[in-house]
Amino acid sequence: MRHIRPVVQKKGDGWRGGKGFSHEELEKAGLNPMEVKRMKIPVDKRRTTAYEQNILVVKAFVKKKKAEAKPKKKLHPKKKAKK
């Protein structure tokens, strides 16, 4: 399984890997807390910033996960017994 990590701005110049996505980033990506937990997306409760690149990463990850999801099996109607 591929784990995703956010990018966070360092003090001064540059970027580094973060510990998790902020709640605002996940909300802007259209996810609720239950979906985040089910997809095992890391969340950093201390972060308050929302970077557009992280939102795009989450959206792409969710789209890929939904495409990989197994389709549900269709239930066949029970065959009627012959009399």
C-alpha positions in Angstrom: 0.0 0.0 0.0 1.3 3.4 -0.9 1.3 5.9 2.0 0.8 9.5 1.2 2.5 12.4 3.1 1.8 16.1 2.9 4.4 18.8 2.2 4.8 21.5 4.8 6.7 24.8 4.5 9.7 25.2 6.7 10.7 28.3 8.5 12.5 30.5 6.1 12.7 28.9 2.6 11.9 25.4 1.5 9.6 22.5 2.1 9.7 19.3 4.1 7.5 16.2 4.6 4.8 16.6 7.2 3.3 14.1 9.7 -0.2 14.4 8.4 -2.8 16.4 6.5 -4.7 19.2 8.3 -8.5 19.0 8.8 -9.0 21.9 6.5 -7.1 20.2 3.7 -9.2 17.1 4.1 -12.5 19.1 4.1 -11.5 21.0 1.0 -10.7 17.6 -0.7 -14.3 16.6 0.1 -13.7 14.0 2.8 -15.4 13.5 6.1 -13.6 12.0 9.2 -15.0 8.5 8.7 -13.7 8.3 5.1 -10.3 9.6 6.2 -10.1 6.9 8.9 -11.3 4.1 6.5 -8.7 5.1 3.9 -6.0 5.4 6.6 -4.9 8.9 5.6 -2.6 10.5 8.2 -4.0 13.5 10.0 -2.0 16.1 12.0 -4.4 17.7 14.6 -1.9 20.5 15.3 -1.7 21.8 11.7 -3.9 24.7 10.8 -2.6 25.5 7.3 -4.1 24.3 4.1 -1.8 24.1 1.1 -3.3 23.7 -2.4 -0.8 21.0 -3.4 -1.7 18.8 -0.5 -5.4 19.1 -1.4 -4.6 18.0 -4.9 -2.5 15.0 -3.6 -5.5 13.9 -1.4 -8.0 14.2 -4.3 -5.7 12.1 -6.6 -5.2 9.5 -3.9 -8.9 9.2 -3.3 -9.7 9.0 -7.0 -7.1 6.2 -7.4 -8.4 4.3 -4.3 -12.0 4.4 -5.6 -10.8 3.2 -9.0 -9.0 0.2 -7.4 -12.0 -0.7 -5.2 -13.4 -4.1 -6.0 -16.8 -3.9 -7.6 -19.6 -5.3 -5.5 -20.9 -8.7 -6.6 -24.4 -8.8 -8.0 -26.7 -11.1 -6.2 -28.5 -13.5 -8.6 -32.2 -14.0 -8.0 -33.0 -17.4 -6.5 -34.0 -20.0 -9.0 -37.5 -21.1 -8.6 -37.9 -24.8 -7.7 -39.7 -26.9 -10.3 -43.0 -28.4 -9.2 
